Amino acid sequence: MRTHFRLGNVALIFSLVVLITVLSVLQLLHANRIATRGYIIRNIEVEKAQVVNDNQILKMQVARAKSLTAVIKNETSINMAEVIQPTFLMVSTDLARP
């Protein structure tokens, strides 16, 4: 018992149009999903660059603070006194002249 199923020309064309439409919609949805992911990735990369930049700034501030702390704690700088009226010596030599 074989049953033959025959489609008319109109039904065949309609089926093809529906199939092409479904495939086009699926392709459009896939492309939209990829574009959305690309947009999200780009935003995350921008945020990452900003965080890296902020981290570098913070590292520079920490290094500056450590260097100031080191100077303040240095024993030589602690024992220094402010000079009220400095005396400058002017030395002239002929060593640098030909």
C-alpha positions, 0 to 999 in steps of 0.5 A: 500500500503505497500512498502518493502524496502530490503537491500542487504548484501553488502549495509547493511555492507557498511551502518554499516561501514559508521555508525561506521566510523561516530561515531568513528570520532565524538568520536575522535572529542569529546575527542580532544575537552576535551583534548584541554580544559584540556590543557587550564585549566592547563595553566590557573592554572599555570598562577594563581599560578604565579600571587598568588606568585607575589602577595605574593612577592608584599605583603612582599615588601609592609610590608617591606616598611611600617616597614621602613617608620614606623621606620623612622617616629618614634619620638624616632628614629628621636631624636637619635644621632650618637655616635662618641666614645662609652664607654662600661661598663664591669660589673662582678657580681657573681649572675650567679655563683653557 
